[in-house]
Amino acid sequence: MKDLKHFKKVADYHKLVSISPPEHPLISLIDYSQVRYPDNIETLKWKQDYYVIGLKRNIPYKLFYGQQQYDFDEGVMAFIAPDQIISVGDNPNIRAKEPTGWLLLIHPDFLWNTSLAESISKYDFFNYSVNESLFLSEKEEIMMEDLLKNIQREYQANIDKFSQQIIVSQLELLLNYANRFYERQFITRQKSNHQISEQLNKLLTDYFNNDDVIDKGLPTVSFVAEHINLSPNYLSNLLKSITGQSTQQHIHNKLIEKAKLKLSSTALSVSEIAYSLGFEQAASFSKLFKNKTEMSPLEFRKTYN
């Protein structure tokens, strides 16, 4: 069992990895080549109250949060929101290579009364799993590193009334570029992404063809994402990119497809069909069906009589 620590301050992480205290109490850019975890790091895990943006290469550790892990063998970015449980382990794939990269730690208090105070939660990638990190081209990596260093230069300068807004502007630009680069990643990995779409289709087909659906109820986005080994946000954004529809819309489409088959080829009542598809109330089924087809279930059935 790993010991759970609670890192409330940016300085707590500095202390963990044996580097000098942060120059600013609420924001810090750390050179990853200077990071030295304690010898017992594999027995530790921690919950943190700050955001982390990592740009890493050749990192001799595996990073874990949730049930996922990622080996930072290549240049990637990861975005971690507060309240995640973090731990690290040895990465045997990396030997005798100098780790490089940057860790930006930002306490939510730094964003207070700025445009990012609320909008940062709208960047879905802070809730992606670790294995959904952002892979960067060399040009993209240089661009992101420049933005990180701009932030560092600003908080290292003499703090004045403009400092916070300038840093927030740079951070917002970095996050918007991350959105763009994730969209590029969805597109450039079309083959594997379309395989995920096919996997989703098979999962939903099997789900609605199984008699257990009566007991299990309607599939949720979280259920689907878990079975495809992706986070709910990443899966929905990926599907929107390649199909124009979210995970929830795909679930509804498969449900309506199955409902149409039952309405056109069986004598089951609308209530029986609703129940067989996992609905507790027939009225909820009828409302969804009409919303999707512009016909009630009975009106649709009459078109086949």
C-alpha positions in Angstrom: 0.0 0.0 0.0 1.4 3.4 -1.0 1.4 6.3 1.5 -0.9 9.1 0.3 0.4 12.6 0.8 -1.6 15.8 0.2 0.3 18.6 -1.6 -1.5 21.8 -1.0 1.2 24.2 -2.2 3.4 24.4 -5.2 6.3 24.4 -2.7 5.4 20.9 -1.5 6.4 19.4 -4.9 9.6 21.4 -4.9 10.4 19.8 -1.6 9.5 16.3 -2.8 11.9 16.5 -5.7 14.8 18.3 -3.8 14.9 21.6 -5.7 15.0 25.2 -4.5 11.7 26.7 -3.2 9.6 28.3 -5.9 10.3 32.0 -6.8 6.5 32.6 -6.8 4.3 30.8 -4.3 1.5 30.1 -6.7 3.3 29.3 -10.1 6.5 27.6 -11.0 8.2 26.3 -14.1 10.5 23.4 -13.2 13.3 22.1 -15.4 12.7 18.3 -15.3 16.4 17.5 -15.7 16.8 18.9 -12.1 14.0 16.7 -10.6 15.3 14.1 -8.2 12.6 11.9 -6.6 13.4 10.3 -3.3 14.6 6.7 -3.2 11.2 5.6 -1.8 9.2 7.3 -4.6 7.6 4.0 -5.7 6.0 3.7 -2.2 4.4 7.2 -2.4 1.4 8.7 -4.0 0.0 12.2 -3.6 -3.1 14.3 -4.2 -2.3 17.8 -5.4 -4.3 21.1 -5.2 -2.7 22.7 -8.3 -2.7 22.2 -12.1 0.3 20.6 -13.8 1.3 21.0 -17.4 4.2 18.7 -18.3 6.3 18.7 -21.4 8.7 15.7 -21.1 11.2 13.6 -22.9 13.2 10.6 -21.8 11.7 10.5 -18.4 12.9 7.5 -16.4 9.6 7.1 -14.6 6.1 5.8 -15.4 3.4 8.3 -14.4 0.1 7.0 -13.0 -3.2 8.6 -12.2 -6.6 6.9 -12.1 -6.0 3.4 -13.4 -3.9 4.6 -16.3 -0.1 4.8 -16.9 2.1 6.4 -19.5 5.8 6.0 -20.3 7.3 9.4 -21.3 9.7 7.8 -23.9 8.9 10.6 -26.4 8.2 14.3 -26.3 4.6 14.6 -25.1 2.5 17.0 -23.1 0.2 16.0 -20.2 -2.4 18.1 -18.5 -3.4 17.3 -14.9 -6.1 19.0 -13.0 -6.2 19.4 -9.2 -7.5 16.6 -6.9 -5.9 13.8 -9.0 -4.1 11.0 -7.3 -0.5 10.8 -8.7 2.2 8.2 -8.4 5.3 7.2 -10.3 7.2 4.0 -11.0 10.4 3.0 -12.7 10.5 3.1 -16.5 12.8 0.2 -17.6 12.6 1.4 -21.3 14.7 4.5 -20.4 18.3 3.8 -19.5 21.3 6.2 -19.4 19.4 9.0 -21.2 19.2 12.5 -19.8 15.6 13.4 -19.0 14.5 16.8 -20.4 11.4 18.9 -20.3 9.4 21.2 -18.1 6.7 21.0 -15.4 4.5 24.1 -15.0 2.7 24.1 -11.7 -0.2 26.6 -11.3 -2.3 26.9 -8.1 -5.9 27.9 -8.8 -5.5 30.9 -6.5 -3.2 32.4 -9.1 -6.1 32.5 -11.6 -8.4 34.2 -9.2 -10.3 37.1 -10.8 -8.9 36.4 -14.3 -10.5 35.1 -17.5 -9.1 31.6 -16.8 -10.6 31.3 -13.3 -13.7 29.6 -14.7 -12.8 28.9 -18.3 -9.8 26.6 -17.5 -12.3 23.9 -16.5 -13.6 24.0 -20.1 -10.3 22.6 -21.5 -11.3 18.9 -21.6 -7.8 17.6 -21.8 -7.2 18.3 -18.1 -9.5 15.3 -17.6 -8.0 13.0 -20.2 -6.3 9.9 -19.0 -2.5 9.7 -19.0 -2.3 7.5 -22.0 -4.1 10.2 -24.0 -1.2 12.7 -23.8 -0.5 15.1 -26.6 2.2 14.1 -29.0 4.0 17.1 -30.5 5.9 17.6 -33.6 9.4 19.2 -33.2 8.0 22.6 -34.4 5.0 22.3 -32.0 7.3 21.4 -29.1 9.5 24.4 -29.6 6.4 26.6 -29.7 5.1 25.2 -26.4 8.5 25.4 -24.7 8.8 29.1 -25.7 5.4 29.9 -24.2 6.4 28.1 -20.9 9.6 30.1 -20.8 7.7 33.3 -21.4 5.6 32.6 -18.4 8.8 31.9 -16.3 10.5 35.1 -17.5 7.4 37.1 -16.5 7.1 35.8 -12.9 10.9 36.1 -12.4 10.8 39.8 -13.4 9.7 42.5 -11.0 6.0 41.8 -10.2 3.7 44.7 -11.1 0.0 45.2 -11.7 0.4 43.8 -15.3 2.3 40.6 -14.4 -0.7 38.3 -13.5 -2.6 39.2 -16.7 0.4 38.8 -18.9 1.1 35.3 -17.5 -2.6 34.4 -17.8 -2.6 35.5 -21.4 0.5 33.4 -22.2 -1.1 30.4 -20.4 -4.4 30.9 -22.3 -2.5 30.9 -25.5 -0.7 27.7 -24.6 -4.0 26.0 -23.8 -5.6 27.1 -27.0 -2.6 25.8 -29.0 -3.0 22.5 -27.1 -6.6 22.4 -28.3 -5.5 22.9 -31.8 -2.7 20.3 -31.6 -5.2 17.7 -30.1 -7.5 18.3 -33.1 -4.4 17.7 -35.3 -3.7 14.5 -33.4 -7.3 13.3 -33.9 -6.9 13.8 -37.6 -3.4 12.4 -38.1 -4.2 9.3 -36.2 -7.3 8.6 -38.3 -6.6 4.8 -38.7 -6.4 4.1 -35.0 -9.3 6.5 -34.3 -11.6 4.9 -36.9 -10.7 1.6 -35.2 -12.0 3.1 -32.0 -15.2 4.1 -33.8 -15.6 0.5 -35.0 -15.0 -0.8 -31.5 -17.7 1.5 -30.2 -20.1 0.3 -32.8 -19.5 -3.3 -31.9 -19.7 -2.6 -28.2 -23.1 -0.9 -28.5 -24.4 -3.6 -30.9 -23.5 -6.4 -28.5 -24.9 -4.4 -25.6 -28.3 -3.9 -27.1 -28.4 -7.5 -28.4 -27.8 -8.9 -25.0 -30.8 -9.8 -22.8 -28.9 -8.3 -19.8 -29.8 -4.8 -21.0 -33.1 -5.2 -19.2 -31.2 -5.5 -15.9 -28.3 -3.2 -16.7 -30.3 -0.3 -18.1 -29.1 2.1 -20.7 -25.4 2.3 -21.3 -23.7 5.5 -20.0 -20.9 7.4 -21.6 -18.7 6.4 -18.7 -19.5 2.7 -19.2 -18.6 2.9 -22.9 -15.4 4.9 -22.3 -14.2 2.4 -19.7 -14.7 -0.5 -22.0 -12.7 1.2 -24.8 -10.0 2.2 -22.3 -10.4 6.0 -22.9 -11.5 8.8 -20.7 -15.1 10.0 -21.4 -13.9 13.5 -22.5 -11.3 12.2 -24.8 -13.6 9.6 -26.4 -16.4 12.2 -27.0 -13.9 14.8 -28.5 -12.3 12.1 -30.7 -15.7 10.9 -32.0 -16.8 14.5 -32.7 -13.7 15.0 -34.7 -14.1 12.0 -36.9 -17.9 11.6 -37.0 -19.3 15.0 -35.9 -21.2 13.3 -33.0 -20.5 12.8 -29.3 -20.5 9.4 -27.5 -24.0 10.1 -26.2 -25.3 10.7 -29.7 -23.7 7.4 -30.8 -25.4 5.6 -28.0 -28.8 7.2 -28.9 -28.3 6.4 -32.6 -27.7 2.7 -31.8 -30.6 2.6 -29.5 -32.9 4.1 -32.1 -31.6 1.7 -34.7 -32.5 -1.2 -32.4 -35.9 0.3 -31.6 -36.8 0.7 -35.3 -36.0 -2.9 -35.9 -38.2 -4.1 -33.0 -41.0 -1.7 -34.1 -41.0 -2.9 -37.7 -40.4 -6.6 -37.2 -42.1 -7.6 -33.9 -45.5 -7.3 -32.3 -44.1 -6.1 -29.0 -45.8 -3.1 -27.5 -44.0 0.2 -27.1 -43.7 -0.3 -23.4 -42.2 -3.8 -23.9 -39.7 -2.4 -26.4 -38.8 0.4 -24.1 -38.2 -2.0 -21.2 -36.2 -4.4 -23.4 -33.9 -1.5 -24.4 -33.2 -0.6 -20.8 -35.7 2.2 -20.2 -37.6 2.3 -16.9 -40.3 4.5 -18.3 -41.9 4.1 -21.7 -42.6 7.8 -21.8 -38.8 8.5 -21.7 -38.3 6.1 -24.6 -41.1 7.7 -26.7 -39.8 11.2 -26.1 -36.3 10.3 -27.2 -37.6 8.4 -30.2 -39.7 11.3 -31.4 -36.9 13.7 -30.8 -34.6 11.7 -33.0 -37.0 10.6 -35.8 -39.8 13.3 -35.6 -42.3 10.5 -35.2 -43.7 8.7 -32.2 -43.0 4.9 -32.0 -46.5 4.1 -33.0 -46.4 6.5 -36.0 -43.2 4.9 -37.1 -44.7 1.4 -36.8 -47.7 2.4 -38.9 -45.3 3.2 -41.8 -44.6 -0.6 -42.0 -48.2 -1.7 -41.9 
